[in-house]
């Protein structure tokens, strides 16, 4: 296993264990199987384990495994505060103390603001007194480091980076999302600010392994390096020094050992020109079904009505390259889970964006299609519900 340091010199395994997808039966996690897999990962050098308050049974399982096997002081636990469930200051301690109890610990190594949607959401937490709360938790050692996880566009990500002296952050990033979500530009910005960056969705929810087009599979199969699809994805990430930890939701020993092997072999800067060209061809095949040729450059931004144009097109394309559910989820998280909506339907057709688009995209027409396909009744009902009961 290889390790990369956080800003305080702690050595984290480059492969992190994503604890959201343990094998379960009738909604109950198979404890013995999960314990065996966690121990296999630990014995092979994995020391970073990522869970969350809202992952059913995950915190409790981790707490039990680490306690029974006396591993708590030998691993790093990352878990998350669901800020969207916090309505008053007292909720901070209520949720945090419940997490400590579940995890059978008295401190959290890496504590996230979960799915922080932007500066507005962070400012709401500040108004509830989160800054004093964090300061006290850090003073007592109950929270060792504080960060946030993020889904959204690059510009909002960078604003959030600048809104507080974070210790780390986590983004969705893979070779298909190099220029969407926070993207390469966001990754570089966080690195310039000295923040370790944890990576989620390295395989795009399995898209880059199980749902590749046939021509893409053939390109990988015929390549002389004989890497598996998963290996190409992980090696692309670990090739970049700005990446600290890559999470994988591993639920078999075979998967764990394969990923550990890749993590142990990959070095920064190992990718050749030919490697990048091969993955470019794979991306081209994946994107054959794309509806909008948006590169995520952001020249169309900012929109005077707040529309997240690159994010809207990313979700719209995902509907045709992945599936409708993933597209709706991405679009909802990126546009509706925030104080001020960034939905495609906000477009008033001023055309300012089109004058700056280097791809010559008819943005106004395409946004109408996004609104029609991704902002239907389900989206509108969910948006109304979150506006009434959610917290941003």
C-alpha positions in Angstrom: 0.0 0.0 0.0 1.1 3.5 -0.7 0.3 6.5 1.5 -0.1 10.3 1.0 0.0 12.9 3.7 -2.6 15.3 4.8 -1.8 18.8 5.8 -0.7 17.7 9.3 1.6 14.9 8.2 -0.8 12.0 8.8 -0.2 9.2 6.3 -3.4 8.0 4.7 -3.7 5.0 2.5 -4.3 6.1 -1.1 -7.1 3.6 -1.2 -9.9 4.4 1.2 -12.8 2.1 2.2 -16.2 3.6 1.2 -18.6 2.2 3.7 -21.9 2.8 2.0 -22.4 -0.5 0.1 -21.9 -3.4 2.5 -23.7 -6.6 1.5 -27.1 -6.7 3.2 -30.0 -9.0 3.5 -33.5 -7.6 3.9 -31.9 -4.3 4.7 -29.6 -5.7 7.4 -25.9 -5.7 6.8 -24.2 -9.1 6.8 -21.9 -8.4 9.7 -19.6 -11.4 9.4 -19.0 -10.8 5.7 -18.5 -7.0 6.2 -16.1 -7.6 9.2 -14.1 -10.1 7.2 -13.8 -7.6 4.3 -12.9 -4.7 6.5 -10.2 -6.8 8.2 -8.8 -7.9 4.8 -8.5 -4.3 3.8 -6.8 -3.3 7.0 -4.4 -6.2 6.9 -3.4 -5.1 3.4 -2.7 -1.5 4.4 -6.0 0.4 4.1 -6.3 2.8 7.1 -8.9 5.3 6.0 -12.6 4.3 6.4 -15.4 6.6 5.2 -19.0 6.4 6.5 -21.8 8.8 7.2 -24.7 9.5 9.6 -27.3 8.6 6.8 -25.7 5.4 5.6 -28.0 2.8 7.2 -26.2 0.7 9.8 -22.7 1.7 8.6 -21.5 3.7 11.5 -22.7 1.1 14.0 -21.0 -1.7 12.1 -17.7 0.1 11.9 -17.8 0.9 15.5 -18.4 -2.7 16.4 -15.7 -4.1 14.1 -13.1 -1.6 15.3 -14.0 -2.1 18.9 -14.0 -5.9 18.9 -10.8 -6.1 16.9 -9.1 -3.3 18.9 -8.4 -1.2 15.8 -9.7 2.2 16.7 -6.3 3.8 17.4 -4.9 2.2 14.2 -7.3 3.6 11.7 -8.7 6.9 10.5 -12.5 7.3 10.6 -14.2 9.8 8.4 -17.9 10.5 9.0 -20.3 13.3 8.2 -22.7 15.8 9.7 -26.0 16.0 7.7 -26.2 19.8 7.9 -29.5 19.6 6.0 -31.1 17.9 9.1 -29.8 20.6 11.5 -32.6 23.0 12.3 -31.2 24.5 15.5 -27.9 24.6 17.3 -28.8 21.8 19.7 -29.1 19.4 16.8 -25.3 19.7 16.3 -24.5 17.9 19.5 -27.5 15.6 19.2 -26.3 14.2 15.9 -22.6 14.2 16.7 -23.0 12.4 20.0 -25.2 9.8 18.4 -22.4 9.2 15.8 -19.8 8.9 18.6 -22.0 6.3 20.3 -22.5 4.3 17.1 -18.8 4.4 16.3 -17.9 3.5 19.9 -15.3 6.3 20.0 -14.7 9.6 21.6 -13.3 11.4 18.6 -13.6 11.6 14.8 -10.5 11.9 12.7 -12.1 13.5 9.6 -15.5 15.2 10.0 -17.4 16.3 6.9 -20.1 18.8 6.4 -22.0 16.3 4.2 -23.1 17.4 0.7 -22.5 21.0 1.4 -24.2 22.7 -1.6 -22.5 26.0 -1.5 -21.7 29.1 0.5 -25.3 29.8 1.3 -25.6 26.5 3.1 -22.4 27.1 5.0 -23.6 30.6 6.0 -26.8 29.1 7.3 -24.7 26.8 9.5 -22.6 29.8 10.7 -25.8 31.6 11.7 -26.7 28.5 13.8 -23.4 28.8 15.7 -21.4 26.1 14.0 -18.1 28.1 14.2 -18.0 28.1 18.0 -19.2 24.5 18.0 -16.4 23.4 15.8 -13.8 25.4 17.7 -14.9 23.7 21.0 -14.9 20.2 19.4 -11.4 20.8 18.0 -10.2 22.2 21.3 -11.3 19.0 23.2 -10.0 16.8 20.4 -13.4 15.3 19.6 -13.0 16.5 16.0 -9.5 16.3 14.7 -10.0 17.8 11.3 -13.0 19.4 9.5 -13.9 19.3 5.8 -16.8 19.1 3.4 -18.1 16.9 0.6 -19.4 18.5 -2.5 -21.5 18.0 -5.6 -21.8 20.9 -7.9 -19.9 23.1 -10.3 -16.3 24.4 -10.2 -17.0 28.0 -9.4 -19.2 27.3 -6.4 -16.7 24.8 -5.2 -13.9 27.3 -5.2 -16.1 29.9 -3.4 -16.8 27.3 -0.7 -13.0 26.5 -0.4 -12.5 30.2 0.3 -15.3 30.5 2.8 -13.5 28.8 5.7 -10.1 27.4 6.7 -11.0 23.8 5.9 -8.6 20.9 6.6 -9.7 18.8 3.6 -12.5 18.3 1.1 -14.1 15.5 -1.0 -15.3 15.7 -4.6 -16.7 13.5 -7.3 -13.8 13.0 -9.8 -12.9 10.5 -12.5 -11.7 10.4 -16.1 -15.2 11.0 -17.4 -15.8 13.9 -15.0 -12.5 15.6 -15.5 -14.2 18.8 -16.6 -17.5 18.6 -14.8 -18.5 18.8 -11.1 -15.5 20.4 -9.3 -13.3 18.9 -12.0 -9.6 19.2 -12.6 -9.8 23.0 -12.0 -11.4 22.6 -8.6 -8.9 19.8 -7.7 -6.0 22.1 -8.5 -7.5 25.0 -6.6 -7.9 22.9 -3.5 -4.4 21.6 -3.8 -3.0 25.2 -4.2 -4.8 26.1 -0.9 -3.0 23.2 0.8 -6.1 20.9 1.1 -5.9 17.2 0.8 -8.6 16.0 -1.6 -10.6 12.8 -1.1 -12.2 11.3 -4.2 -15.7 9.7 -4.4 -17.3 8.1 -7.5 -13.9 7.0 -9.0 -15.8 4.5 -11.1 -18.9 6.7 -11.7 -21.1 4.3 -9.7 -19.8 1.3 -11.6 -20.4 3.0 -15.0 -16.7 2.9 -15.9 -16.6 -0.9 -15.2 -19.9 -2.6 -15.7 -21.7 -0.3 -18.2 -19.0 0.6 -20.8 -19.9 0.6 -24.5 -18.7 -2.5 -26.4 -16.2 -0.5 -28.4 -14.7 1.0 -25.1 -14.4 -2.5 -23.7 -12.6 -3.6 -26.8 -10.1 -0.7 -26.6 -9.3 -1.7 -23.0 -9.1 -5.4 -23.8 -6.7 -4.8 -26.7 -4.4 -2.5 -24.9 -0.9 -3.9 -24.3 -0.9 -3.1 -20.6 -3.9 -5.4 -19.9 -5.3 -3.2 -17.1 -8.9 -3.9 -16.0 -11.4 -1.1 -16.5 -11.3 -0.5 -12.7 -7.5 -0.4 -12.8 -7.5 2.2 -15.6 -9.8 4.4 -13.5 -7.7 4.2 -10.3 -4.4 4.6 -12.1 -5.6 7.7 -13.8 -6.5 9.2 -10.4 -3.4 8.1 -8.5 -1.2 9.4 -11.4 -2.2 12.9 -10.1 -0.3 14.2 -7.0 -3.2 16.4 -6.0 -5.3 13.3 -5.2 -4.9 12.2 -1.6 -7.4 9.3 -1.0 -9.6 7.5 -3.5 -12.7 5.8 -2.0 -14.0 2.5 -3.2 -17.2 0.8 -2.0 -15.7 -2.6 -1.8 -17.9 -5.6 -1.0 -15.9 -8.6 -1.8 -12.4 -9.8 -0.9 -11.5 -10.2 -4.6 -12.3 -6.5 -5.2 -10.3 -5.4 -2.2 -7.2 -7.4 -3.2 -7.4 -6.2 -6.8 -7.7 -2.5 -5.7 -4.9 -2.9 -3.1 -2.6 -4.3 -5.8 -3.3 -1.3 -8.0 -2.8 1.1 -5.1 0.5 -0.5 -4.3 1.8 -0.3 -7.8 0.7 3.0 -9.2 3.1 6.0 -9.1 2.6 9.7 -9.7 3.3 10.7 -13.3 3.4 7.1 -14.6 0.8 7.8 -17.3 2.3 8.0 -20.8 1.0 10.0 -23.8 -0.3 6.7 -25.1 -2.2 6.0 -21.9 -4.0 9.4 -22.0 -4.8 8.9 -25.7 -6.3 5.5 -24.9 -8.6 6.9 -22.2 -9.6 9.7 -24.5 -10.8 7.2 -27.0 -12.7 5.4 -24.3 -14.3 8.7 -23.2 -15.2 9.4 -26.9 -17.0 6.0 -27.1 -18.9 6.7 -23.8 -19.9 10.1 -25.0 -21.3 8.9 -28.3 -24.8 9.2 -26.8 -24.2 12.7 -25.4 -26.8 15.2 -26.3 -24.8 18.4 -25.7 -21.2 18.8 -26.6 -20.4 20.8 -23.5 -16.8 20.6 -22.2 -17.6 22.2 -18.8 -15.2 25.1 -19.6 -17.6 27.6 -17.8 -17.1 30.5 -20.2 -20.9 30.8 -20.4 -21.0 31.6 -16.7 -22.2 33.4 -14.6 -25.8 33.3 -15.7 -27.7 36.5 -14.7 -30.5 34.2 -13.4 -28.2 31.8 -11.6 -28.6 28.8 -14.0 -25.9 26.2 -13.5 -25.4 25.8 -17.3 -22.5 23.3 -17.3 -24.1 21.3 -14.4 -27.4 21.1 -16.2 -25.8 19.8 -19.4 -23.7 17.3 -17.4 -26.8 15.8 -15.9 -28.7 15.9 -19.2 -25.9 14.0 -20.9 -25.7 11.6 -18.0 -29.3 10.6 -18.7 -28.2 9.2 -22.0 -24.8 7.9 -21.2 -25.7 6.4 -17.8 -29.4 6.3 -16.7 -32.3 8.5 -15.9 -32.2 8.0 -12.1 -28.5 9.0 -11.9 -29.2 12.0 -14.1 -32.2 13.1 -12.0 -30.2 12.6 -8.8 -27.2 14.6 -10.1 -29.4 17.4 -11.4 -31.5 17.6 -8.2 -28.4 17.7 -6.0 -26.7 20.3 -8.1 -29.7 22.7 -8.6 -32.4 22.1 -6.1 -30.5 21.4 -2.8 -29.5 25.0 -2.4 -31.1 28.2 -1.1 -31.3 29.8 -4.5 -32.3 27.4 -7.3 -29.9 27.0 -10.2 -32.4 25.1 -12.3 -32.5 25.2 -16.1 -36.0 26.5 -15.9 -34.7 29.8 -14.5 -33.4 30.7 -18.0 -35.1 33.8 -19.4 -33.5 33.4 -22.8 -31.3 36.5 -22.7 -28.6 34.8 -24.8 -25.7 36.3 -22.9 -24.2 32.8 -22.4 -24.2 31.9 -26.1 -22.0 34.9 -27.0 -19.2 33.3 -24.9 -19.6 29.6 -25.7 -16.5 28.4 -27.6 -18.4 25.3 -28.8 -21.2 27.4 -30.4 -23.9 25.5 -28.4 -27.4 26.8 -28.7 -27.6 27.0 -25.0 -31.1 28.5 -24.7 -32.6 25.7 -26.8 -30.7 23.0 -24.9 -31.7 24.4 -21.5 -35.4 24.1 -22.5 -34.7 20.4 -23.2 -33.0 19.9 -19.9 -36.0 21.5 -18.1 -38.4 19.4 -20.0 -36.6 16.1 -19.3 -35.1 16.6 -15.8 -37.4 19.1 -14.2 -40.8 17.3 -14.4 -43.4 16.7 -11.7 -41.1 14.6 -9.5 -38.4 17.2 -9.5 -40.8 20.1 -8.8 -42.5 18.2 -6.0 -39.2 17.3 -4.4 -37.9 20.8 -4.8 -41.0 22.2 -3.1 -40.6 19.7 -0.3 -37.0 20.6 0.3 -37.7 24.3 0.2 -40.4 23.9 2.9 -38.7 21.4 5.1 -35.0 21.3 4.1 -32.1 23.5 5.3 -29.6 24.9 2.9 
